[in-house]
Amino acid sequence: MEYGSIEREIYVEATPEVVYEVVSRPEHLREWWPDEAELEPVPGGTGVITFGDASTPEAKAVPLTVVEADPPRRFSFRWVYDEGVTASASNSLLVTFDLVPSGAGTLLHFTEAGFREKGWEAAVLEEQYLDHVSGWDHFLPRLVSYVSRLVSAS
């Protein structure tokens, strides 16, 4: 199995403008992905996403750095790098959301890349890759459900 990148394509029943906000703004991110999110959604902006209750030792805080913010077409960020270092192609994973108008909605093309570049040993690479596949397979459908609730409420 090739552990290079994860790609998913999903249709979202909302405009690219709405979907862009949902994948880039902290107040929307925390509705479908992490439990907490703090970030400045501009190129070079940094932040932290937290999985779990931040007041407990089990919580996992992960730094991220925004790479590209091109509303309403593309939002990308680097994450899974050591705290205190600058995210780069050799020490982090790159998540990209490409948004393409499709009928009344948006075709969202998701990619997470950089697994091989991290230099993990084979067992760690496989474990991390499979963990991320499982995670995105859980969270991306939540994005679609959240957008549906958001659009129907407006």
C-alpha positions in Angstrom: 0.0 0.0 0.0 1.2 3.5 -0.9 1.1 5.8 2.2 1.7 9.0 0.2 -1.5 11.0 0.4 -5.2 10.8 1.3 -7.7 12.1 -1.3 -11.4 12.4 -1.0 -14.0 14.1 -3.2 -17.4 15.0 -1.7 -20.4 17.0 -2.9 -21.6 19.7 -0.5 -25.0 21.3 -1.0 -23.9 24.9 -0.5 -22.0 27.5 -2.4 -18.2 27.6 -2.4 -18.4 30.7 -0.3 -20.2 28.9 2.5 -18.0 25.8 2.3 -14.9 28.0 2.4 -16.0 29.6 5.6 -16.8 26.1 7.1 -13.3 24.8 6.3 -11.4 27.9 7.3 -13.1 29.7 10.2 -12.5 28.5 13.8 -16.1 28.9 14.8 -17.2 26.5 12.0 -14.2 24.1 12.3 -15.1 23.2 15.9 -18.6 22.2 14.8 -17.4 19.3 12.6 -13.7 18.6 13.3 -11.7 19.5 16.4 -13.3 20.3 19.8 -11.5 23.6 19.9 -9.9 25.7 17.1 -7.9 28.9 17.3 -6.4 30.2 14.1 -6.0 33.2 11.9 -7.2 32.0 8.4 -4.7 34.0 6.4 -1.5 32.8 4.7 1.2 32.4 7.4 -1.4 32.5 10.1 -0.8 30.1 12.9 -3.1 28.4 15.4 -3.9 25.4 17.5 -6.6 22.8 17.2 -7.5 20.6 20.2 -9.1 17.2 20.2 -10.8 16.4 23.5 -11.5 18.5 26.6 -8.7 21.0 26.8 -8.9 21.0 30.6 -7.9 17.3 30.7 -4.4 15.7 30.2 -6.0 13.4 27.5 -6.6 16.4 25.2 -4.4 16.6 22.2 -3.4 20.1 21.0 -1.9 20.3 17.5 -0.3 23.4 16.0 -1.1 24.4 12.5 0.1 27.0 10.0 -2.1 28.3 7.1 -0.4 28.0 3.8 -3.0 29.2 1.3 -6.2 31.2 1.8 -7.9 31.9 -1.5 -11.6 32.4 -0.9 -13.7 30.7 -2.1 -11.4 28.4 -4.1 -8.7 26.9 -1.8 -7.7 26.7 1.8 -4.7 24.8 3.0 -2.7 24.4 6.1 0.3 22.4 7.5 -0.1 20.4 10.7 1.4 17.5 12.6 4.7 19.1 13.3 6.6 19.7 16.5 5.7 22.7 18.6 8.2 25.5 18.4 9.4 24.7 14.8 8.3 26.3 11.6 6.1 24.0 9.5 7.8 22.9 6.2 7.4 20.2 3.6 9.8 17.9 5.4 8.3 18.1 8.9 4.5 18.4 8.5 1.4 17.2 6.7 -0.3 19.5 4.2 -4.1 19.5 4.1 -5.8 21.2 1.1 -9.5 21.9 0.5 -10.1 22.8 -3.2 -13.6 24.0 -3.8 -15.3 23.9 -7.3 -18.8 25.2 -8.0 -21.0 22.3 -9.2 -24.6 22.9 -9.9 -26.2 24.6 -6.9 -23.4 23.2 -4.6 -19.7 22.6 -4.3 -17.4 19.8 -5.2 -14.9 19.6 -2.4 -11.6 17.9 -3.2 -9.7 17.1 -0.1 -6.0 16.1 0.0 -3.7 15.4 2.9 -0.1 14.8 1.8 3.4 14.6 3.2 3.3 11.3 5.0 6.5 9.9 3.4 8.3 13.3 3.7 8.0 13.1 7.5 10.7 10.5 7.5 8.8 8.1 9.9 9.9 4.5 10.1 7.7 2.1 8.1 5.5 1.0 11.1 4.9 4.6 12.3 4.2 5.7 8.7 1.6 3.0 8.3 0.0 3.7 11.7 -0.2 7.4 11.2 -1.5 7.1 7.6 -4.3 4.6 8.7 -5.2 6.8 11.7 -5.6 9.8 9.4 -7.6 7.9 6.9 -9.9 6.8 9.7 -10.1 10.3 11.1 -11.0 12.0 7.8 -13.5 9.2 6.9 -15.2 10.2 10.2 -14.9 14.0 10.0 -15.5 14.8 6.4 -19.1 13.5 6.5 -19.6 15.6 9.6 -18.6 18.6 7.5 -21.4 17.8 5.0 -24.0 17.4 7.8 -22.9 20.6 9.5 -23.1 22.6 6.2 -26.6 21.1 5.6 -27.7 22.3 9.1 -26.1 25.7 8.6 -27.7 26.3 5.2 -31.2 25.1 6.4 -31.0 27.4 9.4 -30.3 30.5 7.4 
